[in-house]
């Protein structure tokens, strides 16, 4: 990854990276509170997963939100992920 000098360059890079590696999900959960009031919780989630931690760190730094973590996938490779909802 080359050095990016401007925010516009970073955003263009992140948009392209997300287009190739990103994931968008929508979830809906039903739950009941006291008094049997039925509610629904909806969430829109975005995530990017990669074996190279540098792009994941860039997402976190650029947007100032979300969280990063790593885990070992089924091929015993460490993967890094950035998520926001």
C-alpha positions in Angstrom: 0.0 0.0 0.0 1.5 3.3 -1.1 1.5 6.4 1.1 -1.7 8.4 0.7 -1.3 12.2 1.2 -4.9 13.4 1.1 -8.2 12.4 2.7 -9.6 12.1 -0.8 -7.0 9.6 -1.8 -7.6 7.6 1.4 -11.4 7.6 0.8 -11.0 6.5 -2.8 -8.7 3.7 -1.7 -11.0 2.6 1.1 -14.1 2.7 -1.3 -12.3 0.4 -3.7 -11.1 -1.9 -1.0 -14.6 -2.1 0.5 -16.0 -2.8 -2.9 -13.7 -5.9 -3.2 -13.5 -7.1 0.4 -16.4 -5.5 2.3 -19.6 -7.0 3.5 -23.0 -5.3 4.3 -25.6 -7.2 6.4 -28.9 -6.3 7.9 -30.3 -8.1 10.9 -33.6 -8.1 12.6 -34.2 -9.4 16.2 -37.5 -9.7 18.0 -37.6 -9.4 21.7 -40.2 -9.0 24.5 -39.8 -6.6 27.4 -41.7 -6.4 30.7 -45.4 -6.2 30.2 -45.1 -8.5 27.1 -44.4 -5.5 24.8 -43.0 -6.9 21.6 -40.2 -5.0 20.0 -37.9 -5.3 17.1 -34.3 -4.4 16.9 -32.8 -3.7 13.5 -29.2 -3.2 12.7 -27.2 -2.4 9.5 -23.6 -3.8 9.8 -20.6 -3.2 7.6 -17.4 -5.2 7.8 -14.1 -5.7 6.0 -11.9 -8.7 6.6 -8.3 -9.1 5.5 -5.1 -11.0 6.3 -3.1 -7.8 6.1 -3.8 -5.6 9.1 -2.8 -2.3 7.5 -6.0 -1.6 5.5 -8.1 -2.6 8.5 -6.2 -0.1 10.6 -6.7 2.6 8.0 -10.5 2.0 8.1 -10.5 2.5 11.8 -8.3 5.6 11.7 -10.1 7.2 8.8 -13.7 6.8 10.2 -12.8 7.0 13.9 -15.3 4.3 14.8 -15.9 0.7 14.5 -13.7 -1.9 16.1 -10.9 -4.1 15.0 -10.1 -7.6 16.0 -8.3 -10.6 14.8 -9.0 -14.3 14.7 -7.6 -17.5 13.2 -9.6 -18.8 10.2 -10.2 -22.4 9.2 -6.9 -22.4 7.3 -5.0 -21.3 10.5 -4.3 -17.9 9.0 -4.7 -14.8 11.2 -7.4 -12.5 9.8 -8.1 -8.9 10.8 -11.6 -7.4 10.7 -13.1 -3.9 11.0 -16.8 -3.7 11.9 -19.3 -0.9 12.3 -23.0 -0.8 12.8 
